[in-house]
């Protein structure tokens, strides 16, 4: 079983990384090239009790978090929320010339601030377990003065303004990150359209192979897992490309197949409902009436008089 290295404080993370104690106990920026992590920790998965935002370059190998695996040969930016598990597996045959940075933010630092209310609304802390962010050189340059501003604040004498200034810098960093994710999202529309096609094929297969009659209606969560993406990402992707949610797609496919069976077979309405995965036929009746403004029998009568 994979060993999980649980790190509760930023000071403990510094110690495990072979670094001096942090200059601030609740926020820290680390030069990735300076890390000196033991082989045991390198072979472990990590779970932190604080936020980690990082850019890594020059690390040849794989990164694992959530249900995805990423090549680290190119620089990537990723976001990990407290209690998420991730692992980095360097290629042992490569000569690492690592660079990049890590921004560590303990939840206590942002507690009772505007950022505390907003940070969970940034989708990439969910995407972090499914999609890393690949930055251009220009985008990396944009972030550098923000990091310098954070570091400058916690390296100087702390006063009543320090926390608010650092939080303002962090919020600016997150706003830029959201912009960069949107750029990446737009650039991947062709790939995303392929995901939509695969989603449609999964739906067709679910009903045509009679999986529905055995396992019930397809859920958004299960379909997303089969596509190796989060249900939240799938919802956003489908809405962006088709204007419909996954649930609307599922319901549309149910109505399409139901109409075909009602018009071409003599199966009873209840049999059709069970074959489509409905436990209670009345639920099928309600959905069909809501979507077509006809009952299943009324629709059938237009074909069989």
N, C-alpha and C positions, 0 to 999 in steps of 0.2 A: 504494500500500500504506500502511496506517495506521502512522504513526510511533509507536513505543513508547518512552516515557521511563522508563528503568530507574534506580531510586534505591536505592543500597546502604546509606546511613546516614541516621539521623534528622537529623543536622547538615546533610546535603546536601538533605534535604526542606525544612528550615527556610530554607535559602539560596534554593532554587527558588521558595519561597512568599513571598519578600520579608520574612522574619522574622529577628529576632536569633538568634544561636546558642542552642541549647537549654540549659537550666539543668542538665540531666542528659543524658549522651550516649546512654543506652539506653532512656529512657522520657520521654514528653513529652505534654502536653495543649495543644492549639492552639485558640484561638478562631477559628471558621470565618470570622467576619465580617472578621477581620484579614488574611486571605490576599490576596496581591497576585501572582497567577500570570500570567506572560506569555501572550500570545495563542498563541505556538507550543506551550507546554505545555498550554494549554486545548484545543487541537485534537488533542492526542496522547492515546493510551492510556497507562496507567501500570502499571508492575510494580515492586513494592516488595520489599525484602529483609527486611521486618519486618511485624509485625501492625498492622493499621489497624482501629480500631473508631470509628465516627463517627455522629453525628446531624446531618442537614442540614435546614434549614428555609428557606423563602423563595427557593429556587433554582428558577426556572421553566425547564423544559427536560427533558432525558432523561438517564437513567443507564443505561449498558450494562455488564453483566458476565456472564460465562458466555454462555448463549444467550438471555438475557432482556433486555428493555428496560423501564424503569420511568419513570413520570411523577414528576418531583420537585416538583410544585406543592405537595404536602403534605409534611410532615416525615417522613423515613424514617431508620431506623437500619440500618446494614449492617456486615458483618464481612468483612475481607479477610485471608487468610493470605499468608505470603511466597510470591512467585512467581505469584500470581494476577493476571490482567490485568483492568483496569476502565477505564472512560472516562465522563466527565461532559460532556454537551453542553448548555450553557445556551441558552436562547431569547434570541437576540441582540436581539429587539424588546422584551424586557421590561426593566423597571427593577428590578434585583436589590436586595432588602433581606435579605441573607443573615444567618443566625444558625446557631448550633449549635457543635459541638465535635468534635475529633478526638483520639483517644487512640492514640499510637504506642508500640509495645512491640517492642524488638529481641529476637530469640530468645536472644541472649547474656545478657539480663537474667534470663530465667527458667531458664536452663540449670542442670541439676542440682538442681532444686527440684521440689516436688510438682506445681506447675502445668505444668512441662515434660512430665510424664507424662500429664496430664489434658487439656491444651488441645486436642489433636487429636480427643478424644472428644466435643467439643461439636459437634453436628450442624450448627449454623448457620454454622460456617466452611466447610462444604460447601454448605449452602443459600445462602451468601452469593453464589454465582455463579448462583443460581436464584431465590431469594426474599428480598427485603428485609423488614425488620420495621417495621411501622407502629405507633408508640407513641401511647398516649393521653397527655393532659397530665399526668394523675396518675402515670403510669408514668415520664414524664420527670422529674417532681419527685422521685421515689424515687431516681433515679440521681445527682442533683446532689450530695448530701453525700458520696457515694462518690468522685466526681471531685475534690471539694474536698479529701478526705482524701489522695488520691494526690498532688495538687499541693502540698499543705502539706508532705508528707514530702520530696519532692525539692527543694523550695525552701529548706528549713532545712538545718542542718548534717547531713551524712550520717554515720551511725554504724553500729554492727554490727547494729542492729535495723531500719534503714531499708528494706532490701530485702525482708525478711520482711513488714513492715507493708504496703508497697506491693503485694506479691503477694497478701496477704490481701484488700486492697481490690479488686484485679483479679478475684480469684476470686469475690468477692461480686457484682461487676458481671456476671460471666458467669453466675452462678447466677440472678440476676434476669432476665437476658436469656433464659435457657432457659425460665423461667416465662412471660415475656411471649410467647415464640414458641409455647408450648403454648396460651396464651389465644388467640392469633391462629389457631393450627391448629384449635382447637375452634370458633371463630367461623366458620371457612370450611368447615365440614363439608358444607354444601349445595353449595358450589363443588366440593369434593373428590368428592362423590358424582357430579357431572357428569364429573369426570375418570375415575372408575371406569367410568361408562357408555361414555365414549369409548375407554377401554382395552379393554372387552369388544367394542366395535364393531370396533376395529382387529384383534383376534384373529379375529373372525368373518370379516372381509374377507380376512385373510391366508390363511385356509383355503378360503373359498368362491371366491375369485378365482384360485385355483391358484398363488398366489405361492409357497406352501410347496413345491410340486413343483419350482419353478425355483430358489428361493433358500434352501430348507431351513427348519428350524424357526425360529420367531420367537424372538429373544433379548430379554431384559429390557432391555438397554441400548438396542437399536434402538427398541423400543416406547416407552421413556421419552423418547428423543430426538424421536420423532414427537409426543409430548405436550408437548414443550418443558419438561420437568422432569428432574431427575437421577434415576438409577436408585435411589439411596438414598432419595430423597424418595418415589418411587413405591412402594417396598417398605414404607416406614413408613406411607404413606397407606392402602394396601390392607390391611395388617395391622390398622390402626386401625379401618377401616370393615367389612371382611369377615372378619377373623380369618385370612386366608390370604395367603401370599406371592405375588408375581407368578408365580414358577415353578410354584406349586401351581395357580394359575389357568390357566396355559398347559397344564399336564398334564391338568387337568380338561376343558378344551376339546378336547384331543386325544382323550381317552377318549370324550367325548360324540359327536364326529364319527365316530370309529372304530366305535362301536356302531351308529350310524345306517347306515354303509356296509356293515358286516358283516351287518346284518339286512335290508337293502333292495336290495343289489346282488349281482352274482355275481363281482365283482372278487376276485382272489386276495388273500390276506393280504399278500403281498409288494407287490402293486400298491397296496393301501391304504396300506401303510407308506411307500412312495415318494411317493405323492400327499400324504401328511401332512408330508413334508419329512425323513423319516428316510433317512440315507445307508445305514445297515445295518439291514435288517429285523429282525435279532435284538434290536436295541435297542428296537424297537417291541414285540416279543413280551414282553420283560422288563418294560417299563413297564405293558403291559396286564395281565399276570399279577399284578404287584404291586398294581395299583389295583383289580382286580376279582376276584382269586383264581381266575380262569379264563384259559386260553389263548384267543387270538382264535378258533381253530377250535372249542373247546369252547363258547364263547359263540354262535358261528354255528349250531352244531348244535341249539341250543334253538329256532331259528327254522326251520331246514331239516332235516327228518327224512326 
